[in-house]
Amino acid sequence: MLPLPATTPALLKAFNLCVLGAVISVIAVANFSLSVSIAVLAALPLCLVPVSLHRPGTEGRNDTSLSGWLGMVKRLSVGAWVGAISPMGMLAIALMASTYNGGTSEPVIQWVKRVLWEFVVLKTWFIPLVCNLYLPLVLQALVICLLPV
């Protein structure tokens, strides 16, 4: 397997943010509040995705120094954060929060049913927007977090 060039994560992050900016500006024409919520929910965390432009030396892959461990912890914590802002992560967090202290998951299930009903009956754009635009951008940011550099 060929090693990735050192600039690959930075290039992927730049393309990711470029596409997100184009999506936000186009959506702002039709629905400003939706574009602002996407910008706050996606753009701010995706800007925090760490990118390393230097290639470690010959001992870099098995680096046990403190800076190597701190870099790995930072990348994994940002990866966990990006996973948490994904639609599946937010749904899992909502389910855990609703069932905390013996509660029920019924409010979350009712919300999902309502979103599906609005998509089928009212032809809203929430589900296509989340599945076709937001989810791929978040998953690409997650890949950027986990790339071995």
C-alpha positions as CSV (number, residue, x, y, z in Angstrom):
1,M,0.0,0.0,0.0
2,L,1.4,3.4,-1.0
3,P,1.7,6.0,1.7
4,L,-0.6,9.0,1.5
5,P,1.0,12.3,0.5
6,A,1.4,14.6,3.5
7,T,-1.0,17.2,2.1
8,T,-3.9,14.7,1.6
9,P,-5.8,15.6,4.9
10,A,-5.4,19.3,4.3
11,L,-6.7,19.0,0.8
12,L,-9.7,16.9,1.8
13,K,-10.5,19.4,4.6
14,A,-10.3,22.3,2.2
15,F,-12.7,20.5,-0.3
16,N,-15.0,19.6,2.5
17,L,-15.3,23.1,3.8
18,C,-15.6,24.5,0.2
19,V,-18.6,22.2,-0.5
20,L,-20.1,23.1,2.8
21,G,-19.8,26.8,2.1
22,A,-21.4,26.4,-1.3
23,V,-24.3,24.4,0.3
24,I,-24.8,27.0,3.0
25,S,-24.8,29.9,0.6
26,V,-27.3,28.2,-1.8
27,I,-29.6,27.2,1.0
28,A,-29.5,30.7,2.5
29,V,-31.4,32.0,-0.5
30,A,-34.4,29.8,0.1
31,N,-34.3,29.2,3.9
32,F,-32.0,31.4,5.9
33,S,-32.7,29.8,9.3
34,L,-31.8,26.3,7.9
35,S,-28.5,27.6,6.5
36,V,-27.6,29.2,9.8
37,S,-28.4,26.0,11.7
38,I,-26.3,24.0,9.2
39,A,-23.4,26.5,9.6
40,V,-23.4,26.3,13.3
41,L,-23.9,22.5,13.5
42,A,-21.5,21.5,10.8
43,A,-19.1,24.3,9.8
44,L,-17.9,25.2,13.3
45,P,-16.9,21.6,14.3
46,L,-15.6,20.8,10.8
47,C,-13.2,23.8,11.1
48,L,-11.8,22.2,14.2
49,V,-10.8,18.9,12.5
50,P,-7.0,18.7,13.1
51,V,-4.7,18.4,10.1
52,S,-1.1,17.6,10.2
53,L,1.1,18.6,7.3
54,H,4.4,17.1,8.4
55,R,5.5,13.6,7.7
56,P,7.0,11.8,10.6
57,G,10.5,10.4,10.3
58,T,11.5,6.8,10.1
59,E,10.4,6.2,13.7
60,G,7.2,8.2,13.3
61,R,4.8,5.3,13.0
62,N,5.8,3.8,16.3
63,D,6.3,7.1,18.0
64,T,5.8,6.7,21.8
65,S,6.8,10.3,22.7
66,L,4.4,12.5,24.6
67,S,3.6,14.6,21.6
68,G,2.7,11.6,19.5
69,W,0.3,10.4,22.2
70,L,-1.2,13.8,22.6
71,G,-1.7,14.2,18.9
72,M,-3.5,10.8,18.7
73,V,-5.7,11.7,21.7
74,K,-6.6,15.0,20.0
75,R,-7.4,13.3,16.7
76,L,-9.6,10.6,18.4
77,S,-11.4,13.2,20.6
78,V,-12.2,15.3,17.6
79,G,-13.2,12.2,15.7
80,A,-15.6,11.3,18.5
81,W,-17.0,14.8,18.4
82,V,-17.6,14.7,14.6
83,G,-19.2,11.2,15.1
84,A,-21.5,12.8,17.7
85,I,-22.7,15.5,15.4
86,S,-23.5,13.0,12.7
87,P,-27.2,12.2,12.4
88,M,-26.8,8.7,13.8
89,G,-24.7,10.1,16.7
90,M,-27.3,12.8,17.5
91,L,-30.1,10.2,17.4
92,A,-28.1,7.9,19.7
93,I,-27.5,10.7,22.1
94,A,-31.1,11.7,22.1
95,L,-32.1,8.1,22.8
96,M,-29.6,7.8,25.7
97,A,-30.8,11.1,27.1
98,S,-34.4,10.2,26.9
99,T,-33.9,6.8,28.6
100,Y,-31.6,8.2,31.3
101,N,-33.0,7.6,34.8
102,G,-35.6,5.1,33.7
103,G,-37.3,7.3,31.1
104,T,-38.7,6.0,27.8
105,S,-37.5,6.5,24.2
106,E,-41.1,7.3,23.1
107,P,-40.5,11.1,22.5
108,V,-37.5,10.4,20.1
109,I,-39.5,7.7,18.3
110,Q,-42.5,10.1,17.9
111,W,-40.1,12.8,16.6
112,V,-38.7,10.4,14.0
113,K,-42.2,9.4,12.9
114,R,-43.2,13.1,12.6
115,V,-40.1,13.8,10.4
116,L,-40.9,10.9,8.2
117,W,-44.6,11.9,8.0
118,E,-43.6,15.5,7.0
119,F,-41.3,14.1,4.3
120,V,-43.9,11.9,2.8
121,V,-47.0,14.0,3.2
122,L,-45.7,17.6,3.2
123,K,-42.7,17.0,0.9
124,T,-40.3,18.8,3.3
125,W,-36.5,18.8,2.5
126,F,-35.1,17.9,5.9
127,I,-34.4,14.2,5.2
128,P,-32.9,14.7,1.7
129,L,-30.8,17.5,3.0
130,V,-29.5,15.5,5.9
131,C,-28.9,12.3,3.9
132,N,-27.5,13.8,0.7
133,L,-25.6,16.8,2.0
134,Y,-24.9,16.9,5.7
135,L,-24.1,13.2,6.3
136,P,-21.5,12.8,3.5
137,L,-19.7,16.0,4.7
138,V,-19.6,14.8,8.3
139,L,-18.4,11.4,7.3
140,Q,-15.7,12.9,5.2
141,A,-14.6,15.0,8.2
142,L,-14.5,11.8,10.2
143,V,-12.3,10.1,7.6
144,I,-10.0,13.1,7.7
145,C,-9.7,12.8,11.5
146,L,-8.8,9.1,11.3
147,L,-6.3,9.3,8.4
148,P,-2.9,8.0,9.3
149,V,-0.4,10.8,8.8
